[in-house]
Amino acid sequence: SYLSLPMALWPMKRKRAKLQYHLSSLLNLVMENNNNSNKEDETALGPWLREFQKQNTSTEKAAELILGLLFASHKNPSIGCAQSFLYLVTHSDETECEHVTREAQSILSSSKQLAHSNLEQLCPHIHRCVMETLRVTAHTIGAIRFVKQDMVLQSLTHGNFLLKEGDTIAISHIVPNLDVNVWGDDASVYNLNRKEWMLQQQQQPQQQREESKKNVAGGGDKDNAAAVVDEYKFTTFSQGIHKCPGQRIAEVSICSMMAILVGNDARISYEKKENIPKISFERATLAQRDGLVKVNVLLKL
């Protein structure tokens, strides 16, 4: 552990600071050019820079946020794809695997590009596999929040909790994802036929939002309202202003990588599924595995 600081952590920290400074300089240049321009096109900056500008966010802070999100956008989708593939081959039946294989082959042979708007059309089984895997492998500690004023958190199952100003609290994403009060008696079970995913594939986003509102208000179709997947039920991508801005991109990325793996006949290198390293929630990421998992992929050139 003594060697890891000077040989790994500190050099990486310096490289990140250097890259962050370079990115901040570029952002300054972009902002200055935009301010000096006579163009009235608000889309010239893009949504993130426009938001940074609205909130008077410094380019140093913006660069820090962008780098953090860039790191997360590579790390977690990669883990999510690996876990989705492993859960598919270890927890899904033969029929489901066949559906996923057909979709993967169709995607690889098609010129049509995957987008979040066509996932349910082109790869509903792959998408369902990805979402259910992300549900059962969510972060143990997904968010840290600083309490800015005294408040009481109300719980339907564990009473009330007093939070004092200055407290720091850790929010777990995996706990509500496995809560029987939220997902039913089989909450801890990987289930691709879960009613939530079926309903999500049948409804358009606007319909889902309306059902979510009815759920909060206590009205509407109770079965449908209970099955609606919003950010407080499926918490893998966090909630509120801290909700992952790249959720849709991540879902598309993972589905695409899944299609590449399955479409290229990827197979686990174990005679018995029981020998695959077990799930591990020790790291501050999506759940990983206790050890290296060997997979063979037949690349079709």
Secondary structure, DSSP 8 states (H G I E B T S, - for coil): -TTHIIIIIHHHHHHHHHHHHHHHHHHHHHHHHHHH-----GGGS-HHHHHHHHTT--HHHHHHHHHHHHHHHHHHHHHHHHHHHHHHHHHS-HHHHHHHHHHHHHHHH-S----GGGHHHH-HHHHHHHHHHHHHT--SS-EEEE--S-EEEEETTTEEEEE-TT-EEEE-SHHHHT-HHHH-TTTTS--TT-HHHHHHHHS-HHHHHHHHHHHHHT-S-HHHHHH---TTTS-TT--GGGS-TTHHHHHHHHHHHHHHHHHTT-EES-SSGGGS--EE--SSSS-EESS---EE-----
